[in-house]
Amino acid sequence: MSISSFTSRLTLALSLSSLMAVMAVGRAYALEEDRDVPRMVSFGGMCANCELSGRKLTGARFMGANFAGAALVGSDLRGASFFGSNFSGADLTRADLRGASMTGATFLAANFQEATLDGLQAKGANFSNSNISHARFDASDMQGASFAGVNARSVSFANASLLGVNFTGGDLDHASFKDATLAGSNFANAQLAGADFRGASMMRAFFGGADLTTARGLTQGQLDEACTDAATRLPSGLSGHACKGPRVVIMHAPPHPPAPPAPPR
């Protein structure tokens, strides 16, 4: 084999090896051209008030990160992971978050208006006082999440698992809970005008003080499984009852991000 041929093969082998390494690392990067974003997206850190609107961040990993107040309007975050991260006050209007994971993450007062979150995994996540109006959470798993005080007008939770979710004081007018699992959820003092409960499972869901007079698809069978109080308002012809004993409440403590690997000795 000539020296030139050997050199060419060696160069090709090194190039392929480098390419494979770049591809492996590239999955953890949000955007190659954004030098300030990749490490924070992949390994945590702080990027408060960052401007990331319209960015393609598919599969990005936010591990214990602080992106409070960040702008992610219209961003592509399909399959992204927000494990234990803080996105309080972030703007995710019209963002695509299908298949994302938000376990233990915080989105206090965040904006998800018109966002798409089908298939979301968000056990124990905190969306309190957020704006999720006209957003879609179809077929999502959000056990133990909090939506207290949320603006959720015309939101869709069709086929979602909402066991033990806190909707206390939320504006859920015209929301869809079609075929959703609402066991143990708390709707105390929630606004539910025109909400759709067709096919929803309501075992020991609490509707104390809630107004269900114009709710759609609500049946006596559902109310027989649910819990109401003297302040609950129901559609004409339907009746509720107070539940005896403690209600079922599912709690999930926010998990801690995994510890980084130990440096090589």
C-alpha positions as CSV (number, residue, x, y, z in Angstrom):
1,M,0.0,0.0,0.0
2,S,1.4,3.4,-1.0
3,I,2.0,6.1,1.6
4,S,-0.6,8.4,-0.1
5,S,-3.2,5.6,-0.1
6,F,-2.6,4.9,3.6
7,T,-2.8,8.6,4.4
8,S,-6.1,8.9,2.6
9,R,-7.6,6.0,4.4
10,L,-6.4,7.3,7.7
11,T,-7.8,10.7,7.0
12,L,-11.2,9.1,6.1
13,A,-11.2,7.0,9.2
14,L,-10.5,10.0,11.4
15,S,-13.1,12.0,9.6
16,L,-15.8,9.3,10.2
17,S,-14.8,9.0,13.8
18,S,-15.1,12.8,14.3
19,L,-18.4,12.8,12.5
20,M,-19.8,10.1,14.8
21,A,-18.6,12.0,17.9
22,V,-20.2,15.2,16.6
23,M,-23.5,13.5,15.9
24,A,-23.5,12.0,19.4
25,V,-22.8,15.4,21.1
26,G,-25.1,17.2,18.6
27,R,-28.1,15.5,20.0
28,A,-27.6,17.3,23.3
29,Y,-27.1,20.7,21.6
30,A,-30.1,22.9,20.9
31,L,-28.5,24.8,17.9
32,E,-25.0,24.7,16.6
33,E,-24.9,28.4,15.8
34,D,-25.9,29.4,19.3
35,R,-22.8,29.1,21.4
36,D,-24.5,30.3,24.6
37,V,-27.3,27.8,24.5
38,P,-26.0,24.2,24.1
39,R,-24.4,23.6,27.4
40,M,-27.2,25.1,29.4
41,V,-29.9,23.2,27.4
42,S,-28.1,19.9,27.8
43,F,-26.5,20.1,31.2
44,G,-28.4,22.7,33.2
45,G,-27.4,26.2,34.1
46,M,-29.1,29.5,33.8
47,C,-30.5,31.2,30.8
48,A,-33.2,33.5,32.3
49,N,-35.0,35.7,29.8
50,C,-33.3,34.0,26.9
51,E,-34.7,34.7,23.5
52,L,-35.3,31.3,21.7
53,S,-38.5,32.0,19.8
54,G,-39.0,30.1,16.6
55,R,-35.9,27.9,17.3
56,K,-35.7,24.2,16.4
57,L,-35.0,22.5,19.7
58,T,-36.3,19.0,19.0
59,G,-35.1,16.6,21.6
60,A,-33.3,19.3,23.7
61,R,-32.5,18.4,27.3
62,F,-33.0,21.0,30.1
63,M,-31.6,19.2,33.2
64,G,-32.2,21.2,36.4
65,A,-31.9,24.4,34.3
66,N,-33.3,27.9,35.1
67,F,-35.0,29.4,32.0
68,A,-37.3,31.7,34.0
69,G,-38.9,34.3,31.7
70,A,-37.4,32.7,28.6
71,A,-39.1,33.4,25.2
72,L,-39.8,30.2,23.2
73,V,-42.7,31.4,21.1
74,G,-43.4,29.0,18.3
75,S,-40.3,26.9,19.1
76,D,-40.1,23.3,18.0
77,L,-39.6,21.4,21.3
78,R,-40.9,17.9,20.2
79,G,-39.5,15.2,22.5
80,A,-37.7,17.7,24.7
81,S,-37.0,17.0,28.3
82,F,-37.5,19.6,31.1
83,F,-36.4,17.4,34.0
84,G,-36.6,19.3,37.3
85,S,-36.2,22.7,35.4
86,N,-37.6,26.1,36.2
87,F,-39.5,27.8,33.3
88,S,-41.6,30.2,35.5
89,G,-42.9,33.1,33.4
90,A,-41.6,31.6,30.2
91,D,-43.5,32.3,27.0
92,L,-44.2,29.1,25.0
93,T,-47.1,30.5,23.0
94,R,-47.8,28.2,19.9
95,A,-44.8,26.0,20.8
96,D,-44.8,22.4,19.6
97,L,-44.1,20.2,22.6
98,R,-45.6,16.9,21.4
99,G,-44.0,14.0,23.3
100,A,-42.1,16.2,25.7
101,S,-41.3,15.3,29.3
102,M,-41.8,17.8,32.1
103,T,-41.6,15.6,35.2
104,G,-41.1,17.7,38.3
105,A,-40.6,20.9,36.2
106,T,-42.0,24.3,37.2
107,F,-44.0,26.5,34.8
108,L,-45.5,29.0,37.2
109,A,-47.3,31.8,35.4
110,A,-45.9,30.5,32.0
111,N,-47.7,31.0,28.8
112,F,-48.7,28.0,26.7
113,Q,-51.5,29.6,24.8
114,E,-52.3,27.7,21.6
115,A,-49.4,25.3,22.2
116,T,-49.5,21.7,21.2
117,L,-48.6,19.2,24.0
118,D,-50.1,15.9,22.8
119,G,-48.5,12.9,24.6
120,L,-46.8,15.1,27.2
121,Q,-45.3,13.3,30.3
122,A,-45.6,15.8,33.2
123,K,-46.1,13.9,36.5
124,G,-45.8,16.3,39.4
125,A,-45.2,19.4,37.2
126,N,-46.4,22.8,38.4
127,F,-48.4,24.9,35.9
128,S,-50.1,27.0,38.6
129,N,-51.4,30.4,37.4
130,S,-50.2,29.7,33.8
131,N,-52.1,30.5,30.6
132,I,-52.9,27.3,28.7
133,S,-56.0,28.6,26.9
134,H,-56.6,26.9,23.5
135,A,-53.7,24.6,24.1
136,R,-53.9,20.8,23.5
137,F,-52.8,18.2,26.0
138,D,-54.5,15.2,24.3
139,A,-53.3,11.7,25.5
140,S,-50.9,13.3,28.1
141,D,-49.9,11.8,31.4
142,M,-50.0,14.5,34.2
143,Q,-50.6,12.6,37.4
144,G,-50.2,14.8,40.5
145,A,-49.6,18.0,38.4
146,S,-50.9,21.4,39.6
147,F,-53.0,23.7,37.4
148,A,-54.3,25.8,40.3
149,G,-55.5,29.2,39.2
150,V,-54.8,28.4,35.6
151,N,-56.4,30.1,32.6
152,A,-57.5,27.0,30.6
153,R,-60.3,28.3,28.5
154,S,-61.0,26.0,25.6
155,V,-58.0,23.7,26.4
156,S,-58.2,20.1,25.4
157,F,-57.3,17.3,27.8
158,A,-59.0,14.5,25.7
159,N,-57.9,11.0,26.7
160,A,-55.4,12.5,29.2
161,S,-54.5,10.9,32.5
162,L,-55.2,13.5,35.2
163,L,-55.1,11.5,38.4
164,G,-54.8,13.6,41.4
165,V,-54.4,16.8,39.4
166,N,-55.1,20.1,41.2
167,F,-57.4,22.5,39.2
168,T,-58.5,24.5,42.2
169,G,-59.8,28.0,41.2
170,G,-59.0,27.4,37.5
171,D,-60.9,29.0,34.6
172,L,-61.8,25.8,32.6
173,D,-64.7,27.2,30.6
174,H,-65.3,25.2,27.5
175,A,-62.4,22.8,28.3
176,S,-62.5,19.3,27.0
177,F,-62.1,16.3,29.3
178,K,-63.5,13.9,26.8
179,D,-62.5,10.3,27.8
180,A,-60.0,11.7,30.4
181,T,-59.2,10.0,33.7
182,L,-60.0,12.5,36.5
183,A,-59.8,10.2,39.5
184,G,-58.9,12.0,42.7
185,S,-58.6,15.4,40.9
186,N,-59.6,18.6,42.6
187,F,-61.9,21.1,40.8
188,A,-62.8,23.1,43.9
189,N,-64.2,26.5,42.9
190,A,-63.3,26.0,39.3
191,Q,-65.1,27.7,36.4
192,L,-66.5,24.9,34.1
193,A,-69.0,26.6,31.9
194,G,-69.5,24.5,28.8
195,A,-66.8,22.0,29.8
196,D,-67.0,18.6,28.0
197,F,-67.0,15.6,30.3
198,R,-68.2,12.9,27.8
199,G,-66.8,9.6,28.8
200,A,-64.6,11.0,31.6
201,S,-63.8,8.9,34.6
202,M,-64.5,10.8,37.8
203,M,-63.9,8.4,40.7
204,R,-63.7,10.6,43.8
205,A,-62.9,13.8,41.8
206,F,-63.9,16.8,44.0
207,F,-66.1,19.5,42.6
208,G,-66.8,21.5,45.8
209,G,-68.0,25.0,44.9
210,A,-67.7,24.4,41.1
211,D,-70.4,25.5,38.7
212,L,-71.3,22.6,36.4
213,T,-74.7,23.8,35.4
214,T,-73.8,24.1,31.7
215,A,-71.3,21.3,31.5
216,R,-71.7,18.9,28.6
217,G,-71.8,15.1,28.6
218,L,-72.2,14.9,32.4
219,T,-74.1,11.9,33.6
220,Q,-75.6,10.8,36.9
221,G,-73.3,7.8,36.8
222,Q,-70.3,10.1,36.7
223,L,-71.6,12.2,39.6
224,D,-72.3,9.0,41.6
225,E,-68.5,8.4,41.5
226,A,-67.5,12.0,42.1
227,C,-67.6,14.2,45.2
228,T,-69.6,17.4,45.6
229,D,-70.6,19.7,48.4
230,A,-73.5,22.1,49.2
231,A,-71.9,24.9,47.0
232,T,-71.6,22.7,43.9
233,R,-74.0,23.7,41.1
234,L,-75.2,20.9,38.9
235,P,-77.3,20.6,35.7
236,S,-81.1,20.3,36.2
237,G,-82.1,16.7,37.0
238,L,-78.7,15.6,38.3
239,S,-77.6,15.2,41.9
240,G,-74.3,14.9,43.7
241,H,-73.1,13.8,47.1
242,A,-70.4,14.4,49.6
243,C,-67.8,11.6,49.8
244,K,-67.1,10.0,53.2
245,G,-63.5,9.4,54.3
246,P,-60.3,10.9,52.8
247,R,-60.2,11.7,49.2
248,V,-57.6,10.1,47.0
249,V,-54.8,12.6,46.3
250,I,-51.8,11.6,44.3
251,M,-48.6,13.6,45.1
252,H,-45.3,13.6,43.3
253,A,-42.3,15.4,44.8
254,P,-40.2,17.2,42.2
255,P,-37.4,14.8,41.4
256,H,-33.8,16.0,41.6
257,P,-31.7,15.9,38.3
258,P,-29.3,13.0,38.1
259,A,-25.8,13.8,39.4
260,P,-23.2,14.4,36.8
261,P,-20.7,11.6,36.2
262,A,-17.6,11.7,38.2
263,P,-14.5,13.1,36.4
264,P,-12.0,10.5,35.2
265,R,-9.2,9.8,37.5
